[in-house]
Amino acid sequence: MDIPAQPETSVVRPETGKAGLNLFFNNSSNRARKMLWALAVLVLATGVGLVAARWYWTHRFDSLIATSAQQHNLDPALVKAIIYEESYFSPAAHSPQNAIGLMQVTPVVAQQWVEATRSRSLSDAVATIPSKAPRQQELSFEEMFSDPAVSLHVGCWYLQSLFSRYRDGADPLAFSLAAYNAGPTNVDRWVPGTDRVRISREEFITRIDFPATRSYVQKIIQRYDGYKRTGEIGAQ
């Protein structure tokens, strides 16, 4: 009796199966490494892009800040520290108190500036700013002070007027910053009479009963000191 031939079957040798598994895992490992490298490059590129974008945002007005500050005998580093806190370099910044622009100028301060320049209107006063030609049409307060040059010029004018007001005090910087944020009336309340010529900065700051103003003064002085240490924007 003939025994039918058995079909040949392929036999996977142990060595061959092991090599196949090694090849599979090696290929998978290579793909994983490539994906990790690609992810690392993407993260690095994103980080570099964010750093570059932040640098541009915080330095794009440096030249204008320096010019306006020097015109009003102020340290550009101080002006920049104030802008950082007031608007974080956004010309379109608009507060609930209707303060506008880089230095958050209010309508009250703008009116004081118009009177100080002996101008008939805000538009006439703006035309006195160096490099600002008279406009053919009247702009709104918001439109005018969204212009970085205008906001800087008037903000620096007001800051210098505060320094003049407190120049004989024990700490003109802290007094002026507090007045810029909360108004001179409140500063006069916190340091009345002879206290103004002998109070320490620490004592003055503890007397500020507006937490937001207290934090504002401390943050700007701290940032200003940092700018001076690093030579930011030609600190004086």
Buried (B, 14 or more C-beta within 10 A) or exposed (E): EEEEEEEEEEEEEEEEEEEEEEEEEEEEEEEEEEEEEEEEEEEEEEEEEEEEEEEEEBBEBBEBBBBBBBBBEBBBBBBBBBBBBBBEBBBEBBEEEBBBBBBBBBBEBBEBBBEEBEBEEBBEBBBBBEEBEEEEEEBEBEEBBBBBBBBBBBBBBBBBBBBEBBEEBBBBBBBBBBBBBBBBEBBBEBBEEEBBEEBEBEBBBEBBEBEEBBBBBBBBBEBBEEBBEEEBBBBE
